[in-house]
Amino acid sequence: MRIVTERSQSYPTKGGRRLSTIPTDRECIELLIDSGCKRRVIVHCCTVRAVAEEIISRIPEADKDVVIAGALLHDIGRAKDHSIMHAYYGSKMVEAYGLSPVLVEIVRKHTGAGLDKDDVEELGLPPGDYMPKTLEEKIVAHADNMVSDNRVVDHNHSVSKLINKGAFRGADRVELLHMELSDMYGEDLDIIPKRIGEYPKLKIIDEFDLE
């Protein structure tokens, strides 16, 4: 599924700055800061960005700008809530900032390899679609699966966590998504921790005074 994005429009942030509907790296981090995200969350988002960038380096059909912005903003909802609700809250925040609807969808659908209708009901989430469908949604979701805090890990880390919670359907979905994207990448994505390092250098972090 291809997506069409509009990059020429801009909207003001609460600090008075204007940003494009698909924001740049700097704009994304400024949004995370403006929203109240702590340094730990921002470093995590930047690490997910590094993994996502490596994945799309071999999947040229993915929209790079969308994937990068989605990776950086995926956990913006943690400024408000650290529960399973953070993805929903984050999608509403991205929508309120006037960003592209494709980013709203990425943020809402990034949990694991998605949440099905039964998950949504069991977890008490607001009704809605929480399953990644576009290539960009899938890449951001799985890049997040491969980052634990600020460390790049293989996908089994997320699978094991889900199994330990009894979320067997979720674990199966992560496995299937891993196989799908590994096939597109041309190699098992579990090579990524070795390729970019478990703690990749995040140059843009140094440009901000984060507490």
MODELLER restraints for C-alpha pairs under 7 A, 6 or more apart:
rsr = mdl.restraints
at = mdl.atoms
rsr.add(forms.Gaussian(group=physical.xy_distance, feature=features.Distance(at['CA:1:A'], at['CA:134:A']), mean=5.72, stdev=0.5))
rsr.add(forms.Gaussian(group=physical.xy_distance, feature=features.Distance(at['CA:5:A'], at['CA:100:A']), mean=6.97, stdev=0.5))
rsr.add(forms.Gaussian(group=physical.xy_distance, feature=features.Distance(at['CA:6:A'], at['CA:21:A']), mean=6.63, stdev=0.5))
rsr.add(forms.Gaussian(group=physical.xy_distance, feature=features.Distance(at['CA:7:A'], at['CA:20:A']), mean=5.71, stdev=0.5))
rsr.add(forms.Gaussian(group=physical.xy_distance, feature=features.Distance(at['CA:7:A'], at['CA:21:A']), mean=5.54, stdev=0.5))
rsr.add(forms.Gaussian(group=physical.xy_distance, feature=features.Distance(at['CA:7:A'], at['CA:22:A']), mean=5.72, stdev=0.5))
rsr.add(forms.Gaussian(group=physical.xy_distance, feature=features.Distance(at['CA:8:A'], at['CA:20:A']), mean=6.38, stdev=0.5))
rsr.add(forms.Gaussian(group=physical.xy_distance, feature=features.Distance(at['CA:9:A'], at['CA:20:A']), mean=5.58, stdev=0.5))
rsr.add(forms.Gaussian(group=physical.xy_distance, feature=features.Distance(at['CA:9:A'], at['CA:21:A']), mean=6.10, stdev=0.5))
rsr.add(forms.Gaussian(group=physical.xy_distance, feature=features.Distance(at['CA:10:A'], at['CA:18:A']), mean=5.66, stdev=0.5))
rsr.add(forms.Gaussian(group=physical.xy_distance, feature=features.Distance(at['CA:10:A'], at['CA:19:A']), mean=4.84, stdev=0.5))
rsr.add(forms.Gaussian(group=physical.xy_distance, feature=features.Distance(at['CA:10:A'], at['CA:20:A']), mean=4.30, stdev=0.5))
rsr.add(forms.Gaussian(group=physical.xy_distance, feature=features.Distance(at['CA:10:A'], at['CA:21:A']), mean=6.01, stdev=0.5))
rsr.add(forms.Gaussian(group=physical.xy_distance, feature=features.Distance(at['CA:11:A'], at['CA:18:A']), mean=4.93, stdev=0.5))
rsr.add(forms.Gaussian(group=physical.xy_distance, feature=features.Distance(at['CA:11:A'], at['CA:19:A']), mean=5.46, stdev=0.5))
rsr.add(forms.Gaussian(group=physical.xy_distance, feature=features.Distance(at['CA:11:A'], at['CA:20:A']), mean=6.69, stdev=0.5))
rsr.add(forms.Gaussian(group=physical.xy_distance, feature=features.Distance(at['CA:11:A'], at['CA:98:A']), mean=6.17, stdev=0.5))
rsr.add(forms.Gaussian(group=physical.xy_distance, feature=features.Distance(at['CA:12:A'], at['CA:18:A']), mean=4.09, stdev=0.5))
rsr.add(forms.Gaussian(group=physical.xy_distance, feature=features.Distance(at['CA:12:A'], at['CA:19:A']), mean=6.46, stdev=0.5))
rsr.add(forms.Gaussian(group=physical.xy_distance, feature=features.Distance(at['CA:13:A'], at['CA:97:A']), mean=6.53, stdev=0.5))
rsr.add(forms.Gaussian(group=physical.xy_distance, feature=features.Distance(at['CA:19:A'], at['CA:27:A']), mean=6.70, stdev=0.5))
rsr.add(forms.Gaussian(group=physical.xy_distance, feature=features.Distance(at['CA:21:A'], at['CA:98:A']), mean=6.69, stdev=0.5))
rsr.add(forms.Gaussian(group=physical.xy_distance, feature=features.Distance(at['CA:21:A'], at['CA:99:A']), mean=4.19, stdev=0.5))
rsr.add(forms.Gaussian(group=physical.xy_distance, feature=features.Distance(at['CA:21:A'], at['CA:100:A']), mean=4.85, stdev=0.5))
rsr.add(forms.Gaussian(group=physical.xy_distance, feature=features.Distance(at['CA:22:A'], at['CA:66:A']), mean=6.55, stdev=0.5))
rsr.add(forms.Gaussian(group=physical.xy_distance, feature=features.Distance(at['CA:22:A'], at['CA:69:A']), mean=6.64, stdev=0.5))
rsr.add(forms.Gaussian(group=physical.xy_distance, feature=features.Distance(at['CA:22:A'], at['CA:99:A']), mean=6.40, stdev=0.5))
rsr.add(forms.Gaussian(group=physical.xy_distance, feature=features.Distance(at['CA:22:A'], at['CA:100:A']), mean=6.12, stdev=0.5))
rsr.add(forms.Gaussian(group=physical.xy_distance, feature=features.Distance(at['CA:23:A'], at['CA:69:A']), mean=6.30, stdev=0.5))
rsr.add(forms.Gaussian(group=physical.xy_distance, feature=features.Distance(at['CA:24:A'], at['CA:69:A']), mean=6.77, stdev=0.5))
rsr.add(forms.Gaussian(group=physical.xy_distance, feature=features.Distance(at['CA:25:A'], at['CA:69:A']), mean=6.71, stdev=0.5))
rsr.add(forms.Gaussian(group=physical.xy_distance, feature=features.Distance(at['CA:28:A'], at['CA:69:A']), mean=6.63, stdev=0.5))
rsr.add(forms.Gaussian(group=physical.xy_distance, feature=features.Distance(at['CA:28:A'], at['CA:72:A']), mean=6.30, stdev=0.5))
rsr.add(forms.Gaussian(group=physical.xy_distance, feature=features.Distance(at['CA:28:A'], at['CA:73:A']), mean=6.41, stdev=0.5))
rsr.add(forms.Gaussian(group=physical.xy_distance, feature=features.Distance(at['CA:32:A'], at['CA:42:A']), mean=6.92, stdev=0.5))
rsr.add(forms.Gaussian(group=physical.xy_distance, feature=features.Distance(at['CA:32:A'], at['CA:76:A']), mean=5.90, stdev=0.5))
rsr.add(forms.Gaussian(group=physical.xy_distance, feature=features.Distance(at['CA:35:A'], at['CA:79:A']), mean=6.15, stdev=0.5))
rsr.add(forms.Gaussian(group=physical.xy_distance, feature=features.Distance(at['CA:36:A'], at['CA:79:A']), mean=5.11, stdev=0.5))
rsr.add(forms.Gaussian(group=physical.xy_distance, feature=features.Distance(at['CA:37:A'], at['CA:76:A']), mean=6.73, stdev=0.5))
rsr.add(forms.Gaussian(group=physical.xy_distance, feature=features.Distance(at['CA:37:A'], at['CA:78:A']), mean=6.57, stdev=0.5))
rsr.add(forms.Gaussian(group=physical.xy_distance, feature=features.Distance(at['CA:37:A'], at['CA:79:A']), mean=4.47, stdev=0.5))
rsr.add(forms.Gaussian(group=physical.xy_distance, feature=features.Distance(at['CA:39:A'], at['CA:210:A']), mean=5.66, stdev=0.5))
rsr.add(forms.Gaussian(group=physical.xy_distance, feature=features.Distance(at['CA:39:A'], at['CA:211:A']), mean=5.84, stdev=0.5))
rsr.add(forms.Gaussian(group=physical.xy_distance, feature=features.Distance(at['CA:43:A'], at['CA:150:A']), mean=6.32, stdev=0.5))
rsr.add(forms.Gaussian(group=physical.xy_distance, feature=features.Distance(at['CA:44:A'], at['CA:149:A']), mean=5.50, stdev=0.5))
rsr.add(forms.Gaussian(group=physical.xy_distance, feature=features.Distance(at['CA:44:A'], at['CA:150:A']), mean=4.85, stdev=0.5))
rsr.add(forms.Gaussian(group=physical.xy_distance, feature=features.Distance(at['CA:45:A'], at['CA:71:A']), mean=6.33, stdev=0.5))
rsr.add(forms.Gaussian(group=physical.xy_distance, feature=features.Distance(at['CA:45:A'], at['CA:72:A']), mean=4.87, stdev=0.5))
rsr.add(forms.Gaussian(group=physical.xy_distance, feature=features.Distance(at['CA:45:A'], at['CA:73:A']), mean=6.92, stdev=0.5))
rsr.add(forms.Gaussian(group=physical.xy_distance, feature=features.Distance(at['CA:45:A'], at['CA:75:A']), mean=6.77, stdev=0.5))
rsr.add(forms.Gaussian(group=physical.xy_distance, feature=features.Distance(at['CA:46:A'], at['CA:72:A']), mean=5.85, stdev=0.5))
rsr.add(forms.Gaussian(group=physical.xy_distance, feature=features.Distance(at['CA:46:A'], at['CA:202:A']), mean=6.76, stdev=0.5))
rsr.add(forms.Gaussian(group=physical.xy_distance, feature=features.Distance(at['CA:47:A'], at['CA:150:A']), mean=6.03, stdev=0.5))
rsr.add(forms.Gaussian(group=physical.xy_distance, feature=features.Distance(at['CA:48:A'], at['CA:71:A']), mean=5.92, stdev=0.5))
rsr.add(forms.Gaussian(group=physical.xy_distance, feature=features.Distance(at['CA:48:A'], at['CA:143:A']), mean=5.56, stdev=0.5))
rsr.add(forms.Gaussian(group=physical.xy_distance, feature=features.Distance(at['CA:48:A'], at['CA:144:A']), mean=5.49, stdev=0.5))
rsr.add(forms.Gaussian(group=physical.xy_distance, feature=features.Distance(at['CA:48:A'], at['CA:147:A']), mean=6.22, stdev=0.5))
rsr.add(forms.Gaussian(group=physical.xy_distance, feature=features.Distance(at['CA:49:A'], at['CA:68:A']), mean=5.84, stdev=0.5))
rsr.add(forms.Gaussian(group=physical.xy_distance, feature=features.Distance(at['CA:49:A'], at['CA:71:A']), mean=4.96, stdev=0.5))
rsr.add(forms.Gaussian(group=physical.xy_distance, feature=features.Distance(at['CA:49:A'], at['CA:72:A']), mean=5.81, stdev=0.5))
rsr.add(forms.Gaussian(group=physical.xy_distance, feature=features.Distance(at['CA:51:A'], at['CA:143:A']), mean=5.52, stdev=0.5))
rsr.add(forms.Gaussian(group=physical.xy_distance, feature=features.Distance(at['CA:52:A'], at['CA:67:A']), mean=6.97, stdev=0.5))
rsr.add(forms.Gaussian(group=physical.xy_distance, feature=features.Distance(at['CA:52:A'], at['CA:68:A']), mean=6.96, stdev=0.5))
rsr.add(forms.Gaussian(group=physical.xy_distance, feature=features.Distance(at['CA:52:A'], at['CA:71:A']), mean=6.92, stdev=0.5))
rsr.add(forms.Gaussian(group=physical.xy_distance, feature=features.Distance(at['CA:52:A'], at['CA:139:A']), mean=6.38, stdev=0.5))
rsr.add(forms.Gaussian(group=physical.xy_distance, feature=features.Distance(at['CA:52:A'], at['CA:140:A']), mean=6.20, stdev=0.5))
rsr.add(forms.Gaussian(group=physical.xy_distance, feature=features.Distance(at['CA:52:A'], at['CA:143:A']), mean=5.28, stdev=0.5))
rsr.add(forms.Gaussian(group=physical.xy_distance, feature=features.Distance(at['CA:53:A'], at['CA:68:A']), mean=6.81, stdev=0.5))
rsr.add(forms.Gaussian(group=physical.xy_distance, feature=features.Distance(at['CA:55:A'], at['CA:185:A']), mean=6.57, stdev=0.5))
rsr.add(forms.Gaussian(group=physical.xy_distance, feature=features.Distance(at['CA:56:A'], at['CA:62:A']), mean=6.48, stdev=0.5))
rsr.add(forms.Gaussian(group=physical.xy_distance, feature=features.Distance(at['CA:56:A'], at['CA:64:A']), mean=6.90, stdev=0.5))
rsr.add(forms.Gaussian(group=physical.xy_distance, feature=features.Distance(at['CA:58:A'], at['CA:185:A']), mean=5.31, stdev=0.5))
rsr.add(forms.Gaussian(group=physical.xy_distance, feature=features.Distance(at['CA:59:A'], at['CA:184:A']), mean=6.46, stdev=0.5))
rsr.add(forms.Gaussian(group=physical.xy_distance, feature=features.Distance(at['CA:59:A'], at['CA:185:A']), mean=6.02, stdev=0.5))
rsr.add(forms.Gaussian(group=physical.xy_distance, feature=features.Distance(at['CA:62:A'], at['CA:135:A']), mean=6.34, stdev=0.5))
rsr.add(forms.Gaussian(group=physical.xy_distance, feature=features.Distance(at['CA:62:A'], at['CA:136:A']), mean=6.09, stdev=0.5))
rsr.add(forms.Gaussian(group=physical.xy_distance, feature=features.Distance(at['CA:63:A'], at['CA:136:A']), mean=6.80, stdev=0.5))
rsr.add(forms.Gaussian(group=physical.xy_distance, feature=features.Distance(at['CA:66:A'], at['CA:136:A']), mean=6.96, stdev=0.5))
rsr.add(forms.Gaussian(group=physical.xy_distance, feature=features.Distance(at['CA:67:A'], at['CA:136:A']), mean=5.48, stdev=0.5))
rsr.add(forms.Gaussian(group=physical.xy_distance, feature=features.Distance(at['CA:67:A'], at['CA:140:A']), mean=6.35, stdev=0.5))
rsr.add(forms.Gaussian(group=physical.xy_distance, feature=features.Distance(at['CA:70:A'], at['CA:103:A']), mean=5.64, stdev=0.5))
rsr.add(forms.Gaussian(group=physical.xy_distance, feature=features.Distance(at['CA:70:A'], at['CA:106:A']), mean=6.08, stdev=0.5))
rsr.add(forms.Gaussian(group=physical.xy_distance, feature=features.Distance(at['CA:70:A'], at['CA:107:A']), mean=6.71, stdev=0.5))
rsr.add(forms.Gaussian(group=physical.xy_distance, feature=features.Distance(at['CA:70:A'], at['CA:140:A']), mean=6.59, stdev=0.5))
rsr.add(forms.Gaussian(group=physical.xy_distance, feature=features.Distance(at['CA:71:A'], at['CA:140:A']), mean=5.43, stdev=0.5))
rsr.add(forms.Gaussian(group=physical.xy_distance, feature=features.Distance(at['CA:74:A'], at['CA:107:A']), mean=4.65, stdev=0.5))
rsr.add(forms.Gaussian(group=physical.xy_distance, feature=features.Distance(at['CA:74:A'], at['CA:110:A']), mean=6.87, stdev=0.5))
rsr.add(forms.Gaussian(group=physical.xy_distance, feature=features.Distance(at['CA:75:A'], at['CA:87:A']), mean=6.77, stdev=0.5))
rsr.add(forms.Gaussian(group=physical.xy_distance, feature=features.Distance(at['CA:75:A'], at['CA:90:A']), mean=6.65, stdev=0.5))
rsr.add(forms.Gaussian(group=physical.xy_distance, feature=features.Distance(at['CA:76:A'], at['CA:90:A']), mean=5.23, stdev=0.5))
rsr.add(forms.Gaussian(group=physical.xy_distance, feature=features.Distance(at['CA:77:A'], at['CA:86:A']), mean=4.56, stdev=0.5))
rsr.add(forms.Gaussian(group=physical.xy_distance, feature=features.Distance(at['CA:77:A'], at['CA:87:A']), mean=5.86, stdev=0.5))
rsr.add(forms.Gaussian(group=physical.xy_distance, feature=features.Distance(at['CA:77:A'], at['CA:89:A']), mean=5.12, stdev=0.5))
rsr.add(forms.Gaussian(group=physical.xy_distance, feature=features.Distance(at['CA:77:A'], at['CA:90:A']), mean=3.55, stdev=0.5))
rsr.add(forms.Gaussian(group=physical.xy_distance, feature=features.Distance(at['CA:78:A'], at['CA:86:A']), mean=5.44, stdev=0.5))
rsr.add(forms.Gaussian(group=physical.xy_distance, feature=features.Distance(at['CA:85:A'], at['CA:125:A']), mean=6.77, stdev=0.5))
rsr.add(forms.Gaussian(group=physical.xy_distance, feature=features.Distance(at['CA:87:A'], at['CA:107:A']), mean=5.82, stdev=0.5))
rsr.add(forms.Gaussian(group=physical.xy_distance, feature=features.Distance(at['CA:87:A'], at['CA:108:A']), mean=4.80, stdev=0.5))
rsr.add(forms.Gaussian(group=physical.xy_distance, feature=features.Distance(at['CA:88:A'], at['CA:108:A']), mean=5.19, stdev=0.5))
rsr.add(forms.Gaussian(group=physical.xy_distance, feature=features.Distance(at['CA:90:A'], at['CA:107:A']), mean=6.31, stdev=0.5))
rsr.add(forms.Gaussian(group=physical.xy_distance, feature=features.Distance(at['CA:90:A'], at['CA:108:A']), mean=6.92, stdev=0.5))
rsr.add(forms.Gaussian(group=physical.xy_distance, feature=features.Distance(at['CA:91:A'], at['CA:104:A']), mean=4.75, stdev=0.5))
rsr.add(forms.Gaussian(group=physical.xy_distance, feature=features.Distance(at['CA:91:A'], at['CA:105:A']), mean=6.91, stdev=0.5))
rsr.add(forms.Gaussian(group=physical.xy_distance, feature=features.Distance(at['CA:91:A'], at['CA:107:A']), mean=5.27, stdev=0.5))
rsr.add(forms.Gaussian(group=physical.xy_distance, feature=features.Distance(at['CA:91:A'], at['CA:108:A']), mean=5.12, stdev=0.5))
rsr.add(forms.Gaussian(group=physical.xy_distance, feature=features.Distance(at['CA:94:A'], at['CA:104:A']), mean=5.77, stdev=0.5))
rsr.add(forms.Gaussian(group=physical.xy_distance, feature=features.Distance(at['CA:95:A'], at['CA:104:A']), mean=5.91, stdev=0.5))
rsr.add(forms.Gaussian(group=physical.xy_distance, feature=features.Distance(at['CA:106:A'], at['CA:137:A']), mean=4.92, stdev=0.5))
rsr.add(forms.Gaussian(group=physical.xy_distance, feature=features.Distance(at['CA:108:A'], at['CA:130:A']), mean=6.10, stdev=0.5))
rsr.add(forms.Gaussian(group=physical.xy_distance, feature=features.Distance(at['CA:109:A'], at['CA:130:A']), mean=4.41, stdev=0.5))
rsr.add(forms.Gaussian(group=physical.xy_distance, feature=features.Distance(at['CA:109:A'], at['CA:131:A']), mean=5.43, stdev=0.5))
rsr.add(forms.Gaussian(group=physical.xy_distance, feature=features.Distance(at['CA:109:A'], at['CA:132:A']), mean=5.35, stdev=0.5))
rsr.add(forms.Gaussian(group=physical.xy_distance, feature=features.Distance(at['CA:110:A'], at['CA:137:A']), mean=6.98, stdev=0.5))
rsr.add(forms.Gaussian(group=physical.xy_distance, feature=features.Distance(at['CA:110:A'], at['CA:140:A']), mean=6.60, stdev=0.5))
rsr.add(forms.Gaussian(group=physical.xy_distance, feature=features.Distance(at['CA:110:A'], at['CA:141:A']), mean=4.27, stdev=0.5))
rsr.add(forms.Gaussian(group=physical.xy_distance, feature=features.Distance(at['CA:111:A'], at['CA:141:A']), mean=6.38, stdev=0.5))
rsr.add(forms.Gaussian(group=physical.xy_distance, feature=features.Distance(at['CA:112:A'], at['CA:141:A']), mean=6.26, stdev=0.5))
rsr.add(forms.Gaussian(group=physical.xy_distance, feature=features.Distance(at['CA:112:A'], at['CA:145:A']), mean=6.18, stdev=0.5))
rsr.add(forms.Gaussian(group=physical.xy_distance, feature=features.Distance(at['CA:112:A'], at['CA:170:A']), mean=6.84, stdev=0.5))
rsr.add(forms.Gaussian(group=physical.xy_distance, feature=features.Distance(at['CA:112:A'], at['CA:174:A']), mean=6.48, stdev=0.5))
rsr.add(forms.Gaussian(group=physical.xy_distance, feature=features.Distance(at['CA:113:A'], at['CA:141:A']), mean=6.03, stdev=0.5))
rsr.add(forms.Gaussian(group=physical.xy_distance, feature=features.Distance(at['CA:113:A'], at['CA:142:A']), mean=6.64, stdev=0.5))
rsr.add(forms.Gaussian(group=physical.xy_distance, feature=features.Distance(at['CA:113:A'], at['CA:170:A']), mean=6.80, stdev=0.5))
rsr.add(forms.Gaussian(group=physical.xy_distance, feature=features.Distance(at['CA:113:A'], at['CA:173:A']), mean=5.61, stdev=0.5))
rsr.add(forms.Gaussian(group=physical.xy_distance, feature=features.Distance(at['CA:113:A'], at['CA:174:A']), mean=5.05, stdev=0.5))
rsr.add(forms.Gaussian(group=physical.xy_distance, feature=features.Distance(at['CA:113:A'], at['CA:177:A']), mean=6.64, stdev=0.5))
rsr.add(forms.Gaussian(group=physical.xy_distance, feature=features.Distance(at['CA:114:A'], at['CA:130:A']), mean=5.58, stdev=0.5))
rsr.add(forms.Gaussian(group=physical.xy_distance, feature=features.Distance(at['CA:114:A'], at['CA:131:A']), mean=4.23, stdev=0.5))
rsr.add(forms.Gaussian(group=physical.xy_distance, feature=features.Distance(at['CA:114:A'], at['CA:132:A']), mean=5.80, stdev=0.5))
rsr.add(forms.Gaussian(group=physical.xy_distance, feature=features.Distance(at['CA:115:A'], at['CA:130:A']), mean=5.24, stdev=0.5))
rsr.add(forms.Gaussian(group=physical.xy_distance, feature=features.Distance(at['CA:115:A'], at['CA:131:A']), mean=5.55, stdev=0.5))
rsr.add(forms.Gaussian(group=physical.xy_distance, feature=features.Distance(at['CA:116:A'], at['CA:130:A']), mean=6.74, stdev=0.5))
rsr.add(forms.Gaussian(group=physical.xy_distance, feature=features.Distance(at['CA:116:A'], at['CA:131:A']), mean=6.42, stdev=0.5))
rsr.add(forms.Gaussian(group=physical.xy_distance, feature=features.Distance(at['CA:120:A'], at['CA:127:A']), mean=6.98, stdev=0.5))
rsr.add(forms.Gaussian(group=physical.xy_distance, feature=features.Distance(at['CA:132:A'], at['CA:138:A']), mean=5.42, stdev=0.5))
rsr.add(forms.Gaussian(group=physical.xy_distance, feature=features.Distance(at['CA:145:A'], at['CA:155:A']), mean=6.19, stdev=0.5))
rsr.add(forms.Gaussian(group=physical.xy_distance, feature=features.Distance(at['CA:145:A'], at['CA:158:A']), mean=5.70, stdev=0.5))
rsr.add(forms.Gaussian(group=physical.xy_distance, feature=features.Distance(at['CA:146:A'], at['CA:152:A']), mean=5.77, stdev=0.5))
rsr.add(forms.Gaussian(group=physical.xy_distance, feature=features.Distance(at['CA:146:A'], at['CA:153:A']), mean=5.07, stdev=0.5))
rsr.add(forms.Gaussian(group=physical.xy_distance, feature=features.Distance(at['CA:146:A'], at['CA:154:A']), mean=5.57, stdev=0.5))
rsr.add(forms.Gaussian(group=physical.xy_distance, feature=features.Distance(at['CA:146:A'], at['CA:155:A']), mean=5.29, stdev=0.5))
rsr.add(forms.Gaussian(group=physical.xy_distance, feature=features.Distance(at['CA:147:A'], at['CA:153:A']), mean=5.62, stdev=0.5))
rsr.add(forms.Gaussian(group=physical.xy_distance, feature=features.Distance(at['CA:150:A'], at['CA:199:A']), mean=6.80, stdev=0.5))
rsr.add(forms.Gaussian(group=physical.xy_distance, feature=features.Distance(at['CA:151:A'], at['CA:198:A']), mean=5.28, stdev=0.5))
rsr.add(forms.Gaussian(group=physical.xy_distance, feature=features.Distance(at['CA:151:A'], at['CA:199:A']), mean=5.40, stdev=0.5))
rsr.add(forms.Gaussian(group=physical.xy_distance, feature=features.Distance(at['CA:152:A'], at['CA:193:A']), mean=5.42, stdev=0.5))
rsr.add(forms.Gaussian(group=physical.xy_distance, feature=features.Distance(at['CA:152:A'], at['CA:198:A']), mean=4.52, stdev=0.5))
rsr.add(forms.Gaussian(group=physical.xy_distance, feature=features.Distance(at['CA:152:A'], at['CA:199:A']), mean=6.40, stdev=0.5))
rsr.add(forms.Gaussian(group=physical.xy_distance, feature=features.Distance(at['CA:153:A'], at['CA:193:A']), mean=5.87, stdev=0.5))
rsr.add(forms.Gaussian(group=physical.xy_distance, feature=features.Distance(at['CA:153:A'], at['CA:198:A']), mean=6.71, stdev=0.5))
rsr.add(forms.Gaussian(group=physical.xy_distance, feature=features.Distance(at['CA:154:A'], at['CA:190:A']), mean=4.80, stdev=0.5))
rsr.add(forms.Gaussian(group=physical.xy_distance, feature=features.Distance(at['CA:154:A'], at['CA:193:A']), mean=6.89, stdev=0.5))
rsr.add(forms.Gaussian(group=physical.xy_distance, feature=features.Distance(at['CA:155:A'], at['CA:190:A']), mean=6.53, stdev=0.5))
rsr.add(forms.Gaussian(group=physical.xy_distance, feature=features.Distance(at['CA:159:A'], at['CA:171:A']), mean=4.90, stdev=0.5))
rsr.add(forms.Gaussian(group=physical.xy_distance, feature=features.Distance(at['CA:159:A'], at['CA:174:A']), mean=6.62, stdev=0.5))
rsr.add(forms.Gaussian(group=physical.xy_distance, feature=features.Distance(at['CA:162:A'], at['CA:168:A']), mean=6.62, stdev=0.5))
rsr.add(forms.Gaussian(group=physical.xy_distance, feature=features.Distance(at['CA:162:A'], at['CA:170:A']), mean=6.60, stdev=0.5))
rsr.add(forms.Gaussian(group=physical.xy_distance, feature=features.Distance(at['CA:162:A'], at['CA:171:A']), mean=5.52, stdev=0.5))
rsr.add(forms.Gaussian(group=physical.xy_distance, feature=features.Distance(at['CA:163:A'], at['CA:171:A']), mean=6.23, stdev=0.5))
rsr.add(forms.Gaussian(group=physical.xy_distance, feature=features.Distance(at['CA:182:A'], at['CA:188:A']), mean=4.88, stdev=0.5))
rsr.add(forms.Gaussian(group=physical.xy_distance, feature=features.Distance(at['CA:182:A'], at['CA:189:A']), mean=5.24, stdev=0.5))
